[in-house]
Amino acid sequence: MSAAAALPRRAAAPSSAGTLAGFGPSVRFILRRNWLRLLVWAVVLALMIPIVYTSQQAAFPTQADRNAYANVANTPAIAAMTGLPYAAGSLGGILVIKIWMTLAVALGLASIFLVARNGRADEEAGRTELLRGTALGRHAFSLANYAVAGGLCVVTGLLISLLALQDGLPAAGSWVLGGSVAGVGLAFVGIAAPCGQLSSTGRGANSLGVAVLAVTYLVRAVGDVNAGGTQVTALSWFSPIGWGQNMRPFAQDTWWPFLALLALAAAGCLLALGIESRRDVGLGLVAAGRGPARATAFLASPLGLSLRLQRATLISWLCGAVVAGLFFGGVAKAMTTVLDPSNAYAQAFLGGSRTLLDGVLGTFVLFIGLLAGAFAVQSLSGARAEESGGRLEPQLAGSLARSRWLGAHVAVAAGGSAAMLVLGGWLAGVSSDGAATAPALAGAALAYWPAVLVMMGVLLFLHGFAPRLGTGLGWAVYGISVVVAMFGPLLSLSDSAIKATPFGAVPRMPADGFALPPLLLLASIALVLGILGMRRFSTRDIMPE
């Protein structure tokens, strides 16, 4: 009843009030439900600008260093991952190469998840029908949902531009940088909106939106790999990510692709509203397919069901680990020709190793560990989603114990992250052209598993003691750990402060060599937090959102 209470309690609005009656209260209601998510997304993405810019100033202090990086960046591997290196000889261009694709894809994912959470997921849970029992127009809540998601994109873009300006980057390029990232996010609001109308479930809407994003990323990557130098190919224009990339901040500073991104966003939202006016509440344009008449014994178990629900997510993250491993191994030797061992950035790579190559490999293995940590947090957050969506109580109505149900989610997150670490590390060794052996890098990557388990322990603890805030706080803890582990030396943090974080405490092999005590300590912390969280979950009330 809290959802309906957030909107005015009065008689149903007459038809003359239009289909947008209650738009303002709907916006406030969505903001109140999602303010922490919105804040974390905007702040974390924007803060990557000064962090990465500071690191590259230390890494490439002279124009000769930047020109050397430009030669390395002009390779198919870099083009596929981060786009065409059209201004790699400048600090602004290097910033774009290092962080633009990450920001654009992350904001696109945020748009997809936010639109699905407040659209199709609410409709699936029955909240939309409840809200429409008040004085609320047919399209008011959907339009409010699109407005809030679009607002996140605009605010994030503005923060990116302002922080770039504060770092002394050219004004024109700074505004185009923020505008291009915001434009991609807005485009995926327009893509996510009809996805929520097509699918009949929130999980399906998310999966469809992410699939579209993956296809557009792949189309852009194929186009950039086949480009001649920095001349864009026609294939890149079939991807909204390519449109944003071709605004080219700190180079041509072109604004007209932003208008195309806005047009895509508006067209997608209008299409979704048109579909919404012609379908029944609770139904998708594409009916959910019926499953087999009988389930296997494994699927009927908590672990089998958890694996089935997270199958697409697990496969996607494993593919990401494959791509990351092949990419990092392929560019490891090239990076050693760019970095000057005497500057601060190179020293951060070196750690305790004797060679720069070992330091570079150690940092790349850390990246794989961070990917596995992100998967574990997302996967384990699914337990809270099942509870908040009201799907947990029917499962517990039988003989299923809470600990067994939650343990299945823990097993999927732990097993999936371990597989990512081994697979990513092994492929990095295979593709390293003799820089390291596959077993050595697989072992170095697996050493980050205790750190991943700590992140899971934190999330379990929060799930037990603060379930409504657990997912947001869990991601915040993960984000802080990532920043400290990656950029701690460049932020002048002490070695003890860096090692106080989960990922910073793990020795960077092969640079630092193997050390068992910190891994045992991390595993012990994870075990204690996990036990406390699971015991509290077993005794507290079920808390649907």
Secondary structure as UniProt FT lines:
FT   HELIX           2..5
FT   HELIX           15..17
FT   TURN            19..22
FT   HELIX           23..59
FT   HELIX           63..73
FT   HELIX           76..82
FT   TURN            86..89
FT   HELIX           91..95
FT   HELIX           96..100
FT   HELIX           101..118
FT   HELIX           120..125
FT   HELIX           127..131
FT   TURN            132..133
FT   TURN            138..139
FT   HELIX           140..166
FT   TURN            167..168
FT   HELIX           171..198
FT   HELIX           202..225
FT   TURN            229..230
FT   HELIX           234..238
FT   HELIX           240..245
FT   TURN            246..247
FT   TURN            249..252
FT   HELIX           256..276
FT   TURN            277..278
FT   TURN            281..282
FT   TURN            297..300
FT   HELIX           302..309
FT   HELIX           311..336
FT   TURN            337..338
FT   TURN            341..342
FT   HELIX           344..350
FT   TURN            351..352
FT   HELIX           356..388
FT   TURN            389..390
FT   HELIX           392..396
FT   TURN            397..399
FT   HELIX           402..430
FT   TURN            433..434
FT   HELIX           438..446
FT   TURN            447..448
FT   HELIX           449..465
FT   HELIX           467..487
FT   TURN            488..492
FT   HELIX           495..499
FT   TURN            502..505
FT   TURN            509..511
FT   HELIX           516..539
//
